[in-house]
Amino acid sequence: MALVIEQLSKFHFIILHFPVTLLSLLPVIAIVALFPFGKIWRPIVPYFVHVGTLTILPAVLFGQMLLVGRDTLSKGLQMHQGLGYLTAGVMLLFSILLFVKKPNFEKTVPQWVVAMSLLTALLVTITGHLGGEAVHGSFFVLFGGE
């Protein structure tokens, strides 16, 4: 069973790029959709949120599998893990709010959607930076490696 968990945990490094991309582009699309020339992008905003949520949850699960059998974590990895949980929680809340409130994206993008989009992009950026430092080292992340 340990071998299965070890092999599945490697998907964390593959699947995480999809929600990172979606959540990084989300505020750009939400802000562009505020303008009349960007109204074509309005209906896409909730799909970015829902697909981002559906893909961030397995990324967190596979990341948790990476920790099986480890006794201690560096402070950077602890922060990465905590922010990963926070980001997934915020995205889950974001998706639930979209289902409950059902904003009319044909008309406009609500300000709270733009604010949540900016928050999730900030969280995923910090979380990803900490994860990148843990995997590649701070020198590699900051200066492109050797």
Backbone torsions as a table, in degrees:
resi	resn	phi	psi	omega
1	MET	NA	-37.0	179.4
2	ALA	-61.3	-36.4	178.9
3	LEU	-66.1	-39.5	179.0
4	VAL	-64.0	-45.7	179.0
5	ILE	-62.6	-42.1	179.6
6	GLU	-61.5	-42.7	-179.2
7	GLN	-70.5	-42.1	178.8
8	LEU	-64.6	-34.3	-177.7
9	SER	-61.7	-25.1	-179.6
10	LYS	-66.7	-19.7	177.4
11	PHE	-67.2	-17.7	177.5
12	HIS	-55.8	-43.4	-176.6
13	PHE	-72.3	-19.6	179.9
14	ILE	-91.2	-52.5	-172.4
15	ILE	-72.5	-26.5	-175.7
16	LEU	-63.2	-23.5	-177.8
17	HIS	-68.9	-27.9	-179.8
18	PHE	-68.5	-53.3	177.8
19	PRO	-66.0	-32.2	178.2
20	VAL	-61.6	-43.2	178.8
21	THR	-64.4	-48.3	-179.2
22	LEU	-61.0	-45.6	-175.4
23	LEU	-75.5	-21.2	174.4
24	SER	-76.8	-35.4	179.0
25	LEU	-82.5	-21.2	-175.2
26	LEU	-53.8	-50.8	-179.4
27	PRO	-66.9	-30.8	177.9
28	VAL	-63.3	-48.1	-179.7
29	ILE	-66.0	-41.5	179.8
30	ALA	-62.9	-40.1	179.9
31	ILE	-71.4	-43.5	177.3
32	VAL	-60.7	-37.3	-178.8
33	ALA	-67.7	-14.2	177.1
34	LEU	-70.2	-26.0	-176.5
35	PHE	-90.8	153.6	-179.9
36	PRO	-56.8	-38.2	-179.7
37	PHE	-70.2	-15.3	-178.6
38	GLY	-102.9	9.7	-175.9
39	LYS	-62.1	-22.9	178.1
40	ILE	-64.1	-24.2	-178.2
41	TRP	-85.7	-13.9	-174.8
42	ARG	-56.0	-48.1	-177.9
43	PRO	-65.7	-17.1	-177.2
44	ILE	-79.8	-25.0	-174.9
45	VAL	-53.2	-51.8	-178.7
46	PRO	-63.6	-30.2	177.6
47	TYR	-66.3	-39.4	176.5
48	PHE	-60.6	-41.9	-179.7
49	VAL	-65.6	-50.6	-175.1
50	HIS	-67.5	-43.7	179.0
51	VAL	-68.3	-37.5	175.5
52	GLY	-60.4	-41.3	178.1
53	THR	-66.7	-45.3	-178.3
54	LEU	-65.9	-24.4	179.3
55	THR	-96.3	-22.3	179.0
56	ILE	-76.0	-30.2	-179.4
57	LEU	-63.3	-47.0	175.1
58	PRO	-66.5	-31.0	177.3
59	ALA	-61.6	-41.3	177.5
60	VAL	-67.0	-42.2	179.4
61	LEU	-61.7	-47.4	179.1
62	PHE	-65.9	-34.0	175.7
63	GLY	-64.5	-38.4	177.4
64	GLN	-64.9	-35.6	177.8
65	MET	-63.7	-29.5	177.5
66	LEU	-62.1	-24.1	-175.1
67	LEU	-91.2	-5.9	-179.2
68	VAL	-61.3	128.5	178.7
69	GLY	86.9	-2.2	179.2
70	ARG	-97.0	135.7	-178.8
71	ASP	-87.7	-37.5	-175.7
72	THR	-131.8	155.4	176.8
73	LEU	-128.3	146.6	173.9
74	SER	-67.1	161.7	179.3
75	LYS	-60.5	-38.1	178.5
76	GLY	-62.0	-43.0	178.3
77	LEU	-70.0	-34.0	176.1
78	GLN	-63.4	-42.7	177.5
79	MET	-65.8	-42.0	177.9
80	HIS	-58.6	-46.8	-180.0
81	GLN	-62.7	-48.2	-179.6
82	GLY	-61.6	-43.2	178.8
83	LEU	-69.6	-30.4	174.6
84	GLY	-62.9	-44.3	176.5
85	TYR	-63.3	-43.8	179.9
86	LEU	-62.2	-45.0	179.6
87	THR	-61.9	-45.2	178.3
88	ALA	-62.8	-40.2	178.4
89	GLY	-64.4	-43.0	178.3
90	VAL	-63.7	-41.7	178.4
91	MET	-64.8	-40.2	177.7
92	LEU	-62.6	-44.2	176.5
93	LEU	-61.5	-42.9	178.9
94	PHE	-58.7	-47.3	179.3
95	SER	-62.9	-43.5	179.7
96	ILE	-63.1	-43.5	178.0
97	LEU	-60.3	-39.3	178.3
98	LEU	-65.2	-38.2	177.9
99	PHE	-68.2	-40.5	-176.1
100	VAL	-75.7	-48.3	-175.8
101	LYS	-78.1	-27.8	179.8
102	LYS	45.5	61.5	178.8
103	PRO	-65.9	150.1	179.7
104	ASN	-88.2	96.5	-177.6
105	PHE	-75.3	-14.3	175.3
106	GLU	-66.7	-31.5	-177.1
107	LYS	-85.6	-52.1	-178.7
108	THR	-165.2	169.4	173.7
109	VAL	-100.5	118.7	-179.4
110	PRO	-62.6	149.6	-178.6
111	GLN	-61.7	-34.9	-179.3
112	TRP	-66.1	-28.9	177.4
113	VAL	-69.2	-41.8	177.4
114	VAL	-63.7	-43.4	179.9
115	ALA	-62.8	-45.1	178.7
116	MET	-64.7	-36.3	178.0
117	SER	-63.4	-43.8	178.1
118	LEU	-64.7	-41.2	179.0
119	LEU	-62.5	-45.8	-179.0
120	THR	-66.6	-36.8	177.8
121	ALA	-65.4	-40.3	177.3
122	LEU	-63.3	-46.8	179.9
123	LEU	-61.4	-44.8	-178.2
124	VAL	-68.9	-30.9	177.9
125	THR	-67.4	-48.0	-179.8
126	ILE	-66.6	-44.2	179.4
127	THR	-60.7	-45.3	179.4
128	GLY	-64.9	-37.9	178.7
129	HIS	-63.3	-45.2	179.0
130	LEU	-64.1	-38.5	177.4
131	GLY	-66.6	-40.4	178.1
132	GLY	-64.4	-40.3	176.7
133	GLU	-63.7	-38.1	-179.0
134	ALA	-66.5	-37.0	-177.0
135	VAL	-83.5	-45.5	-171.8
136	HIS	-104.2	-16.7	-175.3
137	GLY	92.6	152.5	-174.7
138	SER	-67.6	-34.1	179.1
139	PHE	-62.4	-44.2	-179.3
140	PHE	-62.1	-46.0	-177.7
141	VAL	-65.4	-42.3	-175.4
142	LEU	-78.0	-34.3	-172.3
143	PHE	-124.3	13.0	174.6
144	GLY	82.0	12.4	175.5
145	GLY	79.4	-172.1	-177.9
146	GLU	-109.2	NA	NA
